[in-house]
Amino acid sequence: MEDRIVCHCMEVSYETIKKAIEDGAKTVDDIKEMTEASTGCGGCEDEIQVLLSVFLIGFFPMNLQRSLYFSLP
């Protein structure tokens, strides 16, 4: 799970995004700046927002629950 790619355009992994959050990222823009994820097509932005929500506040946004098909930690 940790080595899967979240952002295919920039080849950014789940683990890289998780580390950015651990290093202080609090917004999608922070993740973009720290990892370059979601700076290509932007298709992974919803998944990044979910990961931020899960890791920062332990909350999975209900409005995104049906649109995403990946497993969370």
C-alpha positions in Angstrom: 0.0 0.0 0.0 2.7 2.5 1.0 4.6 2.3 -2.3 1.6 2.8 -4.6 1.5 5.9 -6.8 -1.0 8.6 -6.0 0.0 11.1 -8.6 0.8 9.3 -11.9 1.8 12.5 -13.8 4.6 13.3 -11.4 5.1 9.8 -10.0 4.5 10.7 -6.4 3.8 7.9 -4.0 1.5 7.5 -1.1 4.5 7.3 1.2 5.9 10.6 -0.2 2.6 12.4 0.5 2.3 10.8 4.0 5.9 12.0 4.7 5.0 15.6 3.5 2.0 15.6 5.9 4.3 14.4 8.7 6.7 17.2 7.8 4.0 19.8 8.2 1.9 19.9 5.0 -1.7 21.0 5.9 -3.2 21.8 2.6 -3.3 20.5 -1.0 -1.2 23.5 -1.9 1.4 22.5 0.7 1.5 19.0 -0.8 1.9 20.4 -4.3 4.8 22.6 -3.2 6.5 19.9 -1.2 6.1 16.9 -3.6 4.9 18.3 -6.9 1.9 16.0 -6.7 -1.2 17.3 -8.5 0.8 19.8 -10.5 0.2 18.0 -13.7 -3.4 17.1 -14.6 -4.7 17.6 -11.1 -6.7 14.4 -11.2 -5.3 13.2 -7.9 -6.3 16.3 -5.9 -9.4 14.7 -4.4 -7.3 11.8 -3.2 -4.7 14.1 -1.7 -7.4 16.0 0.1 -8.7 12.8 1.6 -5.3 11.7 2.7 -4.8 15.1 4.4 -8.2 14.7 6.2 -7.4 11.2 7.3 -3.9 11.9 8.6 -4.6 15.4 10.1 -8.0 14.9 11.7 -9.0 11.3 11.2 -11.9 12.2 9.0 -13.0 10.8 5.7 -15.1 13.3 3.8 -18.5 11.8 3.0 -18.9 13.7 -0.3 -15.7 12.0 -1.6 -16.4 8.6 -0.2 -18.2 7.2 -3.3 -16.0 8.8 -5.9 -12.8 7.3 -4.7 -11.9 3.6 -4.9 -8.6 3.3 -3.1 -7.8 1.8 0.3 -6.9 4.0 3.2 -4.5 3.1 5.9 
